């Protein structure tokens, strides 16, 4: 039985227009995200077969494929909920996300500084990748990560709470090669309520990194 399943979108295809067109949302979710789910499940089956036959010649490729597809599935599952047609602006205490706003200010100096760093990280990722705001449990602070593909260049304990997809399939049909324009537009649909919930959940997980007995 499949271990991973494609989650349903929390809105219809047109909910994020004009920032992201319905055509992109449909293709991105139904084709690209679905391919990562299938890839993760197929790789688990291939690993099970390798164990049964004790044939390990392809282990390096299989483990790499599992990391790629599983990370793609996880990041996309966050991505859809990180966005809303009623979003944008910046997190404010008046909107019930004051704890997140304070954490951003403490970790980056200001919201403007954070916005600039995440925008640059997403827009300048070489090739395919993501810009990610993550909670880093060892320091208890927020960090920005520039993720290559879906899984490269990532701190092992960090928990993604806001993700900007900078793969071409996320924007090319609408923004052509203007990745910077797409990243700037993304700020209009950020769902700060969802980001705040993810931050609170990540922060509440005690002793996630046990560095010593």
SULBELFEN-V696980 format. One record per backbone hydrogen bond with DSSP energy under -0.5 kcal/mol. CO is the residue of the C=O (numbers start at 1). NH is the residue of the N-H. E is the energy in kcal/mol with one decimal. If there is no record, write none. Layout:
co:CO nh:NH e:E
co:CO nh:NH e:E
//
This chain:
co:5 nh:7 e:-0.5
co:12 nh:15 e:-1.8
co:14 nh:17 e:-1.4
co:16 nh:19 e:-0.9
co:16 nh:20 e:-1.7
co:21 nh:25 e:-2.1
co:22 nh:26 e:-2.5
co:23 nh:27 e:-2.3
co:24 nh:28 e:-3.1
co:25 nh:29 e:-2.5
co:26 nh:30 e:-2.5
co:27 nh:31 e:-1.6
co:27 nh:32 e:-1.8
co:28 nh:33 e:-2.6
co:29 nh:34 e:-1.1
co:31 nh:35 e:-1.6
co:32 nh:36 e:-1.4
co:33 nh:37 e:-1.9
co:34 nh:38 e:-2.4
co:35 nh:39 e:-2.4
co:36 nh:40 e:-2.3
co:37 nh:41 e:-2.2
co:38 nh:42 e:-2.9
co:39 nh:43 e:-2.1
co:40 nh:44 e:-2.0
co:41 nh:45 e:-1.8
co:42 nh:46 e:-2.1
co:43 nh:47 e:-2.4
co:44 nh:48 e:-2.1
co:45 nh:49 e:-2.1
co:46 nh:50 e:-2.1
co:47 nh:51 e:-2.2
co:48 nh:52 e:-2.4
co:49 nh:53 e:-2.4
co:50 nh:54 e:-1.0
co:50 nh:55 e:-1.8
co:54 nh:56 e:-0.6
co:56 nh:59 e:-1.4
co:58 nh:62 e:-2.4
co:59 nh:63 e:-2.6
co:60 nh:64 e:-1.9
co:61 nh:65 e:-2.5
co:62 nh:66 e:-2.4
co:63 nh:67 e:-2.2
co:64 nh:68 e:-2.3
co:65 nh:69 e:-2.8
co:66 nh:70 e:-2.5
co:67 nh:71 e:-1.8
co:68 nh:72 e:-2.1
co:69 nh:73 e:-2.3
co:70 nh:74 e:-2.5
co:71 nh:75 e:-2.8
co:72 nh:76 e:-2.0
co:73 nh:77 e:-2.0
co:74 nh:78 e:-1.7
co:75 nh:79 e:-2.6
co:76 nh:80 e:-2.1
co:77 nh:81 e:-0.7
co:78 nh:82 e:-1.6
co:80 nh:83 e:-0.9
co:82 nh:191 e:-3.5
co:84 nh:87 e:-1.6
co:92 nh:95 e:-1.3
co:92 nh:97 e:-1.7
co:93 nh:96 e:-2.0
co:97 nh:101 e:-2.1
co:98 nh:102 e:-2.6
co:99 nh:103 e:-2.0
co:100 nh:104 e:-2.4
co:101 nh:105 e:-2.1
co:102 nh:106 e:-2.5
co:103 nh:107 e:-2.3
co:104 nh:108 e:-2.4
co:105 nh:109 e:-1.8
co:110 nh:114 e:-2.0
co:111 nh:115 e:-3.1
co:112 nh:116 e:-2.3
co:113 nh:117 e:-2.0
co:114 nh:118 e:-2.8
co:115 nh:119 e:-2.3
co:116 nh:120 e:-2.3
co:117 nh:121 e:-2.6
co:118 nh:122 e:-2.4
co:119 nh:123 e:-2.6
co:120 nh:124 e:-2.0
co:122 nh:125 e:-0.7
co:128 nh:149 e:-3.1
co:129 nh:166 e:-2.1
co:130 nh:147 e:-2.1
co:131 nh:164 e:-3.0
co:132 nh:134 e:-0.6
co:132 nh:145 e:-3.0
co:133 nh:161 e:-3.1
co:133 nh:162 e:-1.7
co:134 nh:136 e:-0.6
co:134 nh:143 e:-2.8
co:135 nh:137 e:-0.7
co:135 nh:159 e:-2.4
co:136 nh:139 e:-0.6
co:136 nh:140 e:-2.1
co:136 nh:141 e:-1.0
co:141 nh:136 e:-2.9
co:143 nh:134 e:-3.1
co:145 nh:132 e:-2.6
co:145 nh:147 e:-0.8
co:146 nh:148 e:-0.5
co:147 nh:130 e:-2.3
co:148 nh:151 e:-0.9
co:148 nh:152 e:-2.6
co:151 nh:154 e:-0.5
co:152 nh:148 e:-1.8
co:155 nh:158 e:-0.9
co:158 nh:160 e:-0.5
co:159 nh:135 e:-2.6
co:162 nh:133 e:-3.1
co:163 nh:165 e:-0.6
co:164 nh:131 e:-2.0
co:164 nh:166 e:-0.6
co:167 nh:170 e:-1.7
co:168 nh:171 e:-1.6
co:168 nh:172 e:-3.1
co:171 nh:174 e:-1.4
co:171 nh:175 e:-3.4
co:172 nh:176 e:-1.8
co:175 nh:178 e:-2.4
co:177 nh:179 e:-1.6
co:178 nh:182 e:-1.7
co:179 nh:183 e:-2.5
co:180 nh:184 e:-2.2
co:181 nh:185 e:-2.1
co:182 nh:186 e:-1.8
co:183 nh:187 e:-0.7
co:184 nh:187 e:-0.8
co:185 nh:188 e:-2.1
co:186 nh:189 e:-1.9
co:189 nh:84 e:-2.3
co:190 nh:88 e:-2.3
co:190 nh:192 e:-1.1
co:191 nh:195 e:-2.0
co:192 nh:196 e:-2.7
co:193 nh:197 e:-1.8
co:194 nh:198 e:-2.2
co:195 nh:199 e:-2.3
co:196 nh:200 e:-2.5
co:197 nh:201 e:-2.3
co:198 nh:202 e:-2.5
co:199 nh:203 e:-2.6
co:200 nh:204 e:-1.5
co:201 nh:205 e:-0.5
co:202 nh:205 e:-0.9
co:204 nh:206 e:-1.2
co:205 nh:208 e:-0.6
co:208 nh:210 e:-0.8
co:209 nh:211 e:-1.1
//
